[in-house]
């Protein structure tokens, strides 16, 4: 589905991006620079409608991107003790931005999360049956995920919004502490559960293309298939550090060292794959975009 009032081919692209200090927002700016796309970062607070209207009036964008949000530092456990701050940005802010964009006839590309599902009887681990875009979220174990599920349920009524369900984002920058690979290489122990994940090096350019095509609605924004923690760490050992070792523990043991439970799931990426047939599977994408460019070991 497209949003017909926006993005005519005669008008040159200009993006208004929120989330300048965030990981995805920063990468998005660099991507626009490399592609020669005109862009500006928004200076307004998401929850302040007047400041958003001021940004749009001064920038005159063709599309708006929202990569701002509260995920918590160092992790989502932060949100459990900062609930009002989490609501202000993740719910009030996101909805306000969507509403202002709709008023102005603008598409909003909203980087959301797929951490609103967990494996269940209809979607068992290793079954290959993933959650689809129209499925109702079933994971509310963390306050972060709860707010994200709330906002998705409301924002799907906005026909101008393209909601991208990102999961466990990974990039080729293995020094970045937000990178899922970097995180798990630094943990004392890791669980070992197959999950859908998002390779940003491949998928962020696709999100720009989605804006150009004026796509809206909900999209599972992950590479097809799943990969487990151990499979990633095995690749890390084989490509990056041959002496790397790790220890596993189970969910019950993990629960003792975290405040809020974590989401584990497979998302069905067929809708995205149909729109972008060149999209690689998660394991292929990991090798091509992350491990091959960073390869340090002599032989694999």
Secondary structure, DSSP 4 states (H G I P E B T S, - for coil): -B-TTS--TTSPPEEEEE-TTSHHHHHHHHHHHHHT-EEEE--S-TT-HHHHHHHHHHH--SEEEE------SSSTHHHHT-HHHHHIIIIIIHHHHHHHHHHTT-EEEEEEESTT---BTTB-TTS--PBPTTSPP---SSHHHHHHHHHHHHHTT-TTEEEEEE-S-B-S-TT-TTSHHHHHHHSSSB----B---BHHHHHHHHHHHHHTTB-EEEE-S-BS-B-HHHHHHHHHHHT-TT----B--HHHHHTT-SS------B--HHHHHH-TTPPBHHHHIIIIIITTT--SS--
